């Protein structure tokens, strides 16, 4: 009886899953088609002539090794600083009482209501004046502080009883050691979730690196993919293959951390 009641919702979920899977399957299978077959009628989802020529051409034509290194440096360094800064800031907002801290926290939350494009001109001017234009540091520095990360840590630290901190202080534990040795390990689940999403945000970031980077040697993957698109002609087979190659690290990351990612519903509705 319970199985019969669950049948309609199960069918709906399977239909929704198929709707999401179809364009992804079309994208992956199209990368295995020759260029002449991509737009020939009638359209077919399965390649008539299977080929990996697009992958070979993409790998030989573009310096993917350099692009992977640049993107990895940006994603890893930004993620490490984001987790550390967000944890320290969220801890201060949660455990220290002051009128200006509450006002500062409200100001940080207010930034989530601003579209990223609105603050880009002022951020670009600051990065340019600091001499970070056309450097990877110019991508990393403005991306370290995120209201989402600070809010996640602040809410988590608020759930930890103050008596734990008071007991540590009575035992002679200093403030910095209290945060580093006691509070931060307790917030490990939030740190892992934020690290996963921060890495994903920075790996897929496109607009900001496009504004900051000018030297092709410093291009990240997403900006490099844009360079494949010519003004008059687009080599779709190479573009599709290069896009699939760029997704491989994120697929590996998901395979390793899928349990943490799927349970990270705390991040629902929040933005970078």
MOWOHU-V120653 format. One record per pair of residues at least 24 apart in sequence whose C-alpha atoms are under 7 Angstrom apart, sorted by the first residue. I is the first residue (numbers start at 1). J is the second residue. Records with the same first field share a line. If there is no record, write none. Layout:
I->J + J
//
This chain:
31->237 + 240 + 241
34->237
35->236 + 237
54->237 + 238 + 241
55->238 + 241 + 242
57->238
58->238 + 241 + 242
67->219 + 220 + 221
68->221
70->218 + 219 + 220
71->203 + 220 + 221
74->136 + 140 + 202
75->199 + 202 + 203
76->199
78->140 + 143 + 144
79->195 + 198 + 199
81->144
82->144 + 145
83->191 + 194 + 195
85->145
86->145 + 149 + 150 + 153
87->150 + 153
89->150
90->150 + 151 + 153 + 154
91->153 + 154 + 157
93->154
94->154 + 157 + 158
108->147
109->147
112->147
133->212
134->212 + 213 + 214 + 215
135->213
138->212
139->208 + 209 + 212
146->272
148->270 + 271 + 272
149->194
153->190
193->260 + 261 + 264
221->246
//
